């Protein structure tokens, strides 16, 4: 299966979004920021669908 340019760009955008979520998760845990941590789950619940 050949990856199209659009498919590759979408995949790169998804990868970047995942990296941003992980960075936010790490930051919130390292700095004990419970609101930021919980905010990830609220964001995810409204962004998935």
N, CA, C, O and CB atoms as a CASP TS submission, in Angstrom:
PFRMAT TS
TARGET T0000
AUTHOR 0000-0000-0000
METHOD Language model
MODEL 1
PARENT N/A
ATOM      1  N   UNK     1       0.837  -1.175   0.000  1.00  0.00           N
ATOM      2  CA  UNK     1       0.000   0.000   0.000  1.00  0.00           C
ATOM      3  C   UNK     1       0.884   1.240   0.000  1.00  0.00           C
ATOM      4  O   UNK     1       1.789   1.371   0.825  1.00  0.00           O
ATOM      5  CB  UNK     1      -0.953  -0.004   1.210  1.00  0.00           C
ATOM      6  N   UNK     2       0.617   2.137  -0.921  1.00  0.00           N
ATOM      7  CA  UNK     2       1.408   3.352  -1.039  1.00  0.00           C
ATOM      8  C   UNK     2       0.775   4.473  -0.209  1.00  0.00           C
ATOM      9  O   UNK     2      -0.439   4.671  -0.245  1.00  0.00           O
ATOM     10  CB  UNK     2       1.535   3.774  -2.520  1.00  0.00           C
ATOM     11  N   UNK     3       1.595   5.192   0.524  1.00  0.00           N
ATOM     12  CA  UNK     3       1.121   6.308   1.333  1.00  0.00           C
ATOM     13  C   UNK     3       1.063   7.554   0.464  1.00  0.00           C
ATOM     14  O   UNK     3       2.046   7.913  -0.183  1.00  0.00           O
ATOM     15  CB  UNK     3       2.035   6.535   2.568  1.00  0.00           C
ATOM     16  N   UNK     4      -0.079   8.206   0.451  1.00  0.00           N
ATOM     17  CA  UNK     4      -0.223   9.436  -0.320  1.00  0.00           C
ATOM     18  C   UNK     4       0.352  10.608   0.473  1.00  0.00           C
ATOM     19  O   UNK     4       0.610  10.496   1.671  1.00  0.00           O
ATOM     20  CB  UNK     4      -1.710   9.692  -0.677  1.00  0.00           C
ATOM     21  N   UNK     5       0.546  11.721  -0.208  1.00  0.00           N
ATOM     22  CA  UNK     5       1.064  12.915   0.450  1.00  0.00           C
ATOM     23  C   UNK     5       0.082  13.367   1.525  1.00  0.00           C
ATOM     24  O   UNK     5       0.484  13.720   2.633  1.00  0.00           O
ATOM     25  CB  UNK     5       1.315  14.050  -0.577  1.00  0.00           C
ATOM     26  N   UNK     6      -1.208  13.356   1.192  1.00  0.00           N
ATOM     27  CA  UNK     6      -2.224  13.764   2.164  1.00  0.00           C
ATOM     28  C   UNK     6      -2.240  12.795   3.339  1.00  0.00           C
ATOM     29  O   UNK     6      -2.347  13.217   4.490  1.00  0.00           O
ATOM     30  CB  UNK     6      -3.621  13.833   1.504  1.00  0.00           C
ATOM     31  N   UNK     7      -2.136  11.514   3.059  1.00  0.00           N
ATOM     32  CA  UNK     7      -2.091  10.516   4.122  1.00  0.00           C
ATOM     33  C   UNK     7      -0.883  10.697   5.015  1.00  0.00           C
ATOM     34  O   UNK     7      -0.981  10.555   6.234  1.00  0.00           O
ATOM     35  CB  UNK     7      -2.088   9.125   3.536  1.00  0.00           C
ATOM     36  N   UNK     8       0.237  11.005   4.429  1.00  0.00           N
ATOM     37  CA  UNK     8       1.464  11.236   5.195  1.00  0.00           C
ATOM     38  C   UNK     8       1.326  12.491   6.050  1.00  0.00           C
ATOM     39  O   UNK     8       1.745  12.501   7.207  1.00  0.00           O
ATOM     40  CB  UNK     8       2.680  11.361   4.252  1.00  0.00           C
ATOM     41  N   UNK     9       0.746  13.539   5.496  1.00  0.00           N
ATOM     42  CA  UNK     9       0.569  14.784   6.249  1.00  0.00           C
ATOM     43  C   UNK     9      -0.386  14.565   7.423  1.00  0.00           C
ATOM     44  O   UNK     9      -0.154  15.080   8.517  1.00  0.00           O
ATOM     45  CB  UNK     9       0.036  15.909   5.327  1.00  0.00           C
ATOM     46  N   UNK    10      -1.445  13.810   7.202  1.00  0.00           N
ATOM     47  CA  UNK    10      -2.391  13.520   8.283  1.00  0.00           C
ATOM     48  C   UNK    10      -1.703  12.708   9.374  1.00  0.00           C
ATOM     49  O   UNK    10      -1.897  12.955  10.564  1.00  0.00           O
ATOM     50  CB  UNK    10      -3.627  12.760   7.743  1.00  0.00           C
ATOM     51  N   UNK    11      -0.905  11.747   8.956  1.00  0.00           N
ATOM     52  CA  UNK    11      -0.177  10.915   9.916  1.00  0.00           C
ATOM     53  C   UNK    11       0.810  11.763  10.721  1.00  0.00           C
ATOM     54  O   UNK    11       0.936  11.582  11.932  1.00  0.00           O
ATOM     55  CB  UNK    11       0.568   9.774   9.187  1.00  0.00           C
ATOM     56  N   UNK    12       1.504  12.679  10.064  1.00  0.00           N
ATOM     57  CA  UNK    12       2.438  13.559  10.761  1.00  0.00           C
ATOM     58  C   UNK    12       1.700  14.485  11.730  1.00  0.00           C
ATOM     59  O   UNK    12       2.191  14.751  12.827  1.00  0.00           O
ATOM     60  CB  UNK    12       3.246  14.385   9.750  1.00  0.00           C
ATOM     61  N   UNK    13       0.538  14.969  11.337  1.00  0.00           N
ATOM     62  CA  UNK    13      -0.255  15.838  12.212  1.00  0.00           C
ATOM     63  C   UNK    13      -0.728  15.072  13.445  1.00  0.00           C
ATOM     64  O   UNK    13      -0.707  15.600  14.556  1.00  0.00           O
ATOM     65  CB  UNK    13      -1.465  16.416  11.448  1.00  0.00           C
ATOM     66  N   UNK    14      -1.153  13.828  13.243  1.00  0.00           N
ATOM     67  CA  UNK    14      -1.574  13.003  14.376  1.00  0.00           C
ATOM     68  C   UNK    14      -0.413  12.718  15.314  1.00  0.00           C
ATOM     69  O   UNK    14      -0.570  12.764  16.534  1.00  0.00           O
ATOM     70  CB  UNK    14      -2.178  11.693  13.884  1.00  0.00           C
ATOM     71  N   UNK    15       0.748  12.426  14.750  1.00  0.00           N
ATOM     72  CA  UNK    15       1.936  12.164  15.562  1.00  0.00           C
ATOM     73  C   UNK    15       2.308  13.401  16.377  1.00  0.00           C
ATOM     74  O   UNK    15       2.644  13.292  17.556  1.00  0.00           O
ATOM     75  CB  UNK    15       3.119  11.736  14.669  1.00  0.00           C
ATOM     76  N   UNK    16       2.248  14.563  15.756  1.00  0.00           N
ATOM     77  CA  UNK    16       2.563  15.809  16.467  1.00  0.00           C
ATOM     78  C   UNK    16       1.555  16.058  17.584  1.00  0.00           C
ATOM     79  O   UNK    16       1.937  16.493  18.670  1.00  0.00           O
ATOM     80  CB  UNK    16       2.580  17.007  15.489  1.00  0.00           C
ATOM     81  N   UNK    17       0.283  15.792  17.339  1.00  0.00           N
ATOM     82  CA  UNK    17      -0.743  15.971  18.370  1.00  0.00           C
ATOM     83  C   UNK    17      -0.495  15.035  19.549  1.00  0.00           C
ATOM     84  O   UNK    17      -0.658  15.429  20.704  1.00  0.00           O
ATOM     85  CB  UNK    17      -2.145  15.723  17.784  1.00  0.00           C
ATOM     86  N   UNK    18      -0.106  13.812  19.262  1.00  0.00           N
ATOM     87  CA  UNK    18       0.202  12.847  20.325  1.00  0.00           C
ATOM     88  C   UNK    18       1.401  13.324  21.139  1.00  0.00           C
ATOM     89  O   UNK    18       1.400  13.228  22.366  1.00  0.00           O
ATOM     90  CB  UNK    18       0.483  11.445  19.728  1.00  0.00           C
ATOM     91  N   UNK    19       2.419  13.835  20.456  1.00  0.00           N
ATOM     92  CA  UNK    19       3.595  14.351  21.163  1.00  0.00           C
ATOM     93  C   UNK    19       3.219  15.512  22.081  1.00  0.00           C
ATOM     94  O   UNK    19       3.746  15.624  23.188  1.00  0.00           O
ATOM     95  CB  UNK    19       4.669  14.801  20.159  1.00  0.00           C
ATOM     96  N   UNK    20       2.315  16.369  21.630  1.00  0.00           N
ATOM     97  CA  UNK    20       1.883  17.496  22.452  1.00  0.00           C
ATOM     98  C   UNK    20       1.116  17.027  23.680  1.00  0.00           C
ATOM     99  O   UNK    20       1.281  17.581  24.767  1.00  0.00           O
ATOM    100  CB  UNK    20       1.021  18.448  21.633  1.00  0.00           C
ATOM    101  N   UNK    21       0.282  16.011  23.511  1.00  0.00           N
ATOM    102  CA  UNK    21      -0.457  15.460  24.655  1.00  0.00           C
ATOM    103  C   UNK    21       0.516  14.862  25.665  1.00  0.00           C
ATOM    104  O   UNK    21       0.371  15.066  26.870  1.00  0.00           O
ATOM    105  CB  UNK    21      -1.478  14.387  24.188  1.00  0.00           C
ATOM    106  N   UNK    22       1.502  14.127  25.176  1.00  0.00           N
ATOM    107  CA  UNK    22       2.490  13.518  26.070  1.00  0.00           C
ATOM    108  C   UNK    22       3.282  14.596  26.805  1.00  0.00           C
ATOM    109  O   UNK    22       3.532  14.470  28.004  1.00  0.00           O
ATOM    110  CB  UNK    22       3.446  12.601  25.280  1.00  0.00           C
ATOM    111  N   UNK    23       3.676  15.646  26.102  1.00  0.00           N
ATOM    112  CA  UNK    23       4.421  16.744  26.743  1.00  0.00           C
ATOM    113  C   UNK    23       3.577  17.411  27.824  1.00  0.00           C
ATOM    114  O   UNK    23       4.088  17.740  28.894  1.00  0.00           O
ATOM    115  CB  UNK    23       4.859  17.792  25.694  1.00  0.00           C
ATOM    116  N   UNK    24       2.295  17.611  27.553  1.00  0.00           N
ATOM    117  CA  UNK    24       1.406  18.211  28.550  1.00  0.00           C
ATOM    118  C   UNK    24       1.232  17.283  29.736  1.00  0.00           C
ATOM    119  O   UNK    24       1.229  17.729  30.883  1.00  0.00           O
ATOM    120  CB  UNK    24       0.042  18.542  27.934  1.00  0.00           C
ATOM    121  N   UNK    25       1.087  16.004  29.467  1.00  0.00           N
ATOM    122  CA  UNK    25       0.955  15.009  30.528  1.00  0.00           C
ATOM    123  C   UNK    25       2.189  15.014  31.424  1.00  0.00           C
ATOM    124  O   UNK    25       2.069  15.053  32.649  1.00  0.00           O
ATOM    125  CB  UNK    25       0.736  13.609  29.932  1.00  0.00           C
ATOM    126  N   UNK    26       3.366  14.974  30.822  1.00  0.00           N
ATOM    127  CA  UNK    26       4.609  14.991  31.594  1.00  0.00           C
ATOM    128  C   UNK    26       4.724  16.272  32.416  1.00  0.00           C
ATOM    129  O   UNK    26       5.085  16.227  33.592  1.00  0.00           O
ATOM    130  CB  UNK    26       5.822  14.853  30.661  1.00  0.00           C
ATOM    131  N   UNK    27       4.419  17.404  31.804  1.00  0.00           N
ATOM    132  CA  UNK    27       4.511  18.688  32.493  1.00  0.00           C
ATOM    133  C   UNK    27       3.567  18.725  33.689  1.00  0.00           C
ATOM    134  O   UNK    27       3.952  19.160  34.775  1.00  0.00           O
ATOM    135  CB  UNK    27       4.193  19.841  31.529  1.00  0.00           C
ATOM    136  N   UNK    28       2.331  18.269  33.491  1.00  0.00           N
ATOM    137  CA  UNK    28       1.359  18.311  34.582  1.00  0.00           C
ATOM    138  C   UNK    28       1.754  17.381  35.724  1.00  0.00           C
ATOM    139  O   UNK    28       1.540  17.710  36.891  1.00  0.00           O
ATOM    140  CB  UNK    28      -0.026  17.941  34.068  1.00  0.00           C
ATOM    141  N   UNK    29       2.316  16.244  35.406  1.00  0.00           N
ATOM    142  CA  UNK    29       2.732  15.307  36.454  1.00  0.00           C
ATOM    143  C   UNK    29       3.965  15.819  37.194  1.00  0.00           C
ATOM    144  O   UNK    29       4.025  15.744  38.421  1.00  0.00           O
ATOM    145  CB  UNK    29       3.017  13.925  35.851  1.00  0.00           C
ATOM    146  N   UNK    30       4.934  16.330  36.470  1.00  0.00           N
ATOM    147  CA  UNK    30       6.170  16.795  37.094  1.00  0.00           C
ATOM    148  C   UNK    30       5.944  18.007  37.984  1.00  0.00           C
ATOM    149  O   UNK    30       6.667  18.214  38.959  1.00  0.00           O
ATOM    150  CB  UNK    30       7.193  17.127  36.034  1.00  0.00           C
ATOM    151  N   UNK    31       4.931  18.814  37.641  1.00  0.00           N
ATOM    152  CA  UNK    31       4.667  20.039  38.386  1.00  0.00           C
ATOM    153  C   UNK    31       3.416  19.934  39.258  1.00  0.00           C
ATOM    154  O   UNK    31       2.938  20.928  39.806  1.00  0.00           O
ATOM    155  CB  UNK    31       4.527  21.201  37.429  1.00  0.00           C
ATOM    156  N   UNK    32       2.901  18.722  39.373  1.00  0.00           N
ATOM    157  CA  UNK    32       1.722  18.437  40.204  1.00  0.00           C
ATOM    158  C   UNK    32       0.572  19.384  39.889  1.00  0.00           C
ATOM    159  O   UNK    32      -0.022  19.978  40.789  1.00  0.00           O
ATOM    160  CB  UNK    32       2.080  18.535  41.688  1.00  0.00           C
ATOM    161  N   UNK    33       0.268  19.517  38.612  1.00  0.00           N
ATOM    162  CA  UNK    33      -0.803  20.401  38.150  1.00  0.00           C
ATOM    163  C   UNK    33      -2.034  19.549  37.819  1.00  0.00           C
ATOM    164  O   UNK    33      -2.236  19.146  36.673  1.00  0.00           O
ATOM    165  CB  UNK    33      -0.346  21.240  36.901  1.00  0.00           C
ATOM    166  N   UNK    34      -2.833  19.289  38.824  1.00  0.00           N
ATOM    167  CA  UNK    34      -3.968  18.390  38.653  1.00  0.00           C
ATOM    168  C   UNK    34      -4.994  18.926  37.649  1.00  0.00           C
ATOM    169  O   UNK    34      -5.578  18.144  36.898  1.00  0.00           O
ATOM    170  CB  UNK    34      -4.637  18.152  39.991  1.00  0.00           C
ATOM    171  N   UNK    35      -5.224  20.242  37.622  1.00  0.00           N
ATOM    172  CA  UNK    35      -6.187  20.805  36.674  1.00  0.00           C
ATOM    173  C   UNK    35      -5.733  20.596  35.228  1.00  0.00           C
ATOM    174  O   UNK    35      -6.544  20.297  34.351  1.00  0.00           O
ATOM    175  CB  UNK    35      -6.389  22.299  36.948  1.00  0.00           C
ATOM    176  N   UNK    36      -4.453  20.754  34.994  1.00  0.00           N
ATOM    177  CA  UNK    36      -3.911  20.545  33.650  1.00  0.00           C
ATOM    178  C   UNK    36      -4.036  19.070  33.261  1.00  0.00           C
ATOM    179  O   UNK    36      -4.371  18.750  32.120  1.00  0.00           O
ATOM    180  CB  UNK    36      -2.429  21.003  33.578  1.00  0.00           C
ATOM    181  N   UNK    37      -3.768  18.185  34.205  1.00  0.00           N
ATOM    182  CA  UNK    37      -3.863  16.752  33.962  1.00  0.00           C
ATOM    183  C   UNK    37      -5.302  16.359  33.628  1.00  0.00           C
ATOM    184  O   UNK    37      -5.543  15.660  32.643  1.00  0.00           O
ATOM    185  CB  UNK    37      -3.362  15.966  35.184  1.00  0.00           C
ATOM    186  N   UNK    38      -6.244  16.800  34.436  1.00  0.00           N
ATOM    187  CA  UNK    38      -7.652  16.478  34.205  1.00  0.00           C
ATOM    188  C   UNK    38      -8.125  17.108  32.897  1.00  0.00           C
ATOM    189  O   UNK    38      -8.952  16.531  32.191  1.00  0.00           O
ATOM    190  CB  UNK    38      -8.525  16.964  35.385  1.00  0.00           C
ATOM    191  N   UNK    39      -7.607  18.278  32.579  1.00  0.00           N
ATOM    192  CA  UNK    39      -7.966  18.944  31.337  1.00  0.00           C
ATOM    193  C   UNK    39      -7.664  18.110  30.102  1.00  0.00           C
ATOM    194  O   UNK    39      -8.358  18.223  29.091  1.00  0.00           O
ATOM    195  CB  UNK    39      -7.249  20.251  31.242  1.00  0.00           C
ATOM    196  N   UNK    40      -6.644  17.281  30.173  1.00  0.00           N
ATOM    197  CA  UNK    40      -6.342  16.397  29.048  1.00  0.00           C
ATOM    198  C   UNK    40      -7.496  15.443  28.772  1.00  0.00           C
ATOM    199  O   UNK    40      -7.828  15.174  27.618  1.00  0.00           O
ATOM    200  CB  UNK    40      -5.062  15.605  29.320  1.00  0.00           C
ATOM    201  N   UNK    41      -8.093  14.942  29.819  1.00  0.00           N
ATOM    202  CA  UNK    41      -9.196  13.997  29.646  1.00  0.00           C
ATOM    203  C   UNK    41     -10.454  14.701  29.164  1.00  0.00           C
ATOM    204  O   UNK    41     -11.218  14.142  28.376  1.00  0.00           O
ATOM    205  CB  UNK    41      -9.479  13.263  30.953  1.00  0.00           C
ATOM    206  N   UNK    42     -10.673  15.922  29.631  1.00  0.00           N
ATOM    207  CA  UNK    42     -11.826  16.687  29.174  1.00  0.00           C
ATOM    208  C   UNK    42     -11.655  17.049  27.703  1.00  0.00           C
ATOM    209  O   UNK    42     -12.610  16.983  26.929  1.00  0.00           O
ATOM    210  CB  UNK    42     -12.014  17.959  30.029  1.00  0.00           C
ATOM    211  N   UNK    43     -10.434  17.433  27.316  1.00  0.00           N
ATOM    212  CA  UNK    43     -10.141  17.748  25.925  1.00  0.00           C
ATOM    213  C   UNK    43     -10.347  16.506  25.047  1.00  0.00           C
ATOM    214  O   UNK    43     -10.954  16.583  23.979  1.00  0.00           O
ATOM    215  CB  UNK    43      -8.695  18.281  25.784  1.00  0.00           C
ATOM    216  N   UNK    44      -9.843  15.387  25.506  1.00  0.00           N
ATOM    217  CA  UNK    44      -9.943  14.159  24.727  1.00  0.00           C
ATOM    218  C   UNK    44     -11.393  13.727  24.553  1.00  0.00           C
ATOM    219  O   UNK    44     -11.768  13.233  23.490  1.00  0.00           O
ATOM    220  CB  UNK    44      -9.144  13.047  25.392  1.00  0.00           C
ATOM    221  N   UNK    45     -12.208  13.907  25.582  1.00  0.00           N
ATOM    222  CA  UNK    45     -13.598  13.462  25.490  1.00  0.00           C
ATOM    223  C   UNK    45     -14.404  14.319  24.513  1.00  0.00           C
ATOM    224  O   UNK    45     -15.409  13.853  23.975  1.00  0.00           O
ATOM    225  CB  UNK    45     -14.251  13.494  26.869  1.00  0.00           C
ATOM    226  N   UNK    46     -13.983  15.560  24.277  1.00  0.00           N
ATOM    227  CA  UNK    46     -14.705  16.417  23.339  1.00  0.00           C
ATOM    228  C   UNK    46     -14.073  16.413  21.962  1.00  0.00           C
ATOM    229  O   UNK    46     -14.706  16.855  21.003  1.00  0.00           O
ATOM    230  CB  UNK    46     -14.769  17.830  23.865  1.00  0.00           C
ATOM    231  N   UNK    47     -12.846  15.931  21.830  1.00  0.00           N
ATOM    232  CA  UNK    47     -12.135  15.987  20.565  1.00  0.00           C
ATOM    233  C   UNK    47     -12.199  14.698  19.764  1.00  0.00           C
ATOM    234  O   UNK    47     -11.944  14.714  18.560  1.00  0.00           O
ATOM    235  CB  UNK    47     -10.721  16.335  20.811  1.00  0.00           C
ATOM    236  N   UNK    48     -12.526  13.608  20.386  1.00  0.00           N
ATOM    237  CA  UNK    48     -12.469  12.311  19.709  1.00  0.00           C
ATOM    238  C   UNK    48     -13.576  12.201  18.663  1.00  0.00           C
ATOM    239  O   UNK    48     -13.350  11.685  17.569  1.00  0.00           O
ATOM    240  CB  UNK    48     -12.587  11.162  20.731  1.00  0.00           C
ATOM    241  N   UNK    49     -14.726  12.669  18.986  1.00  0.00           N
ATOM    242  CA  UNK    49     -15.867  12.478  18.085  1.00  0.00           C
ATOM    243  C   UNK    49     -16.223  13.745  17.438  1.00  0.00           C
ATOM    244  O   UNK    49     -17.161  13.790  16.642  1.00  0.00           O
ATOM    245  CB  UNK    49     -17.059  11.928  18.805  1.00  0.00           C
TER
END
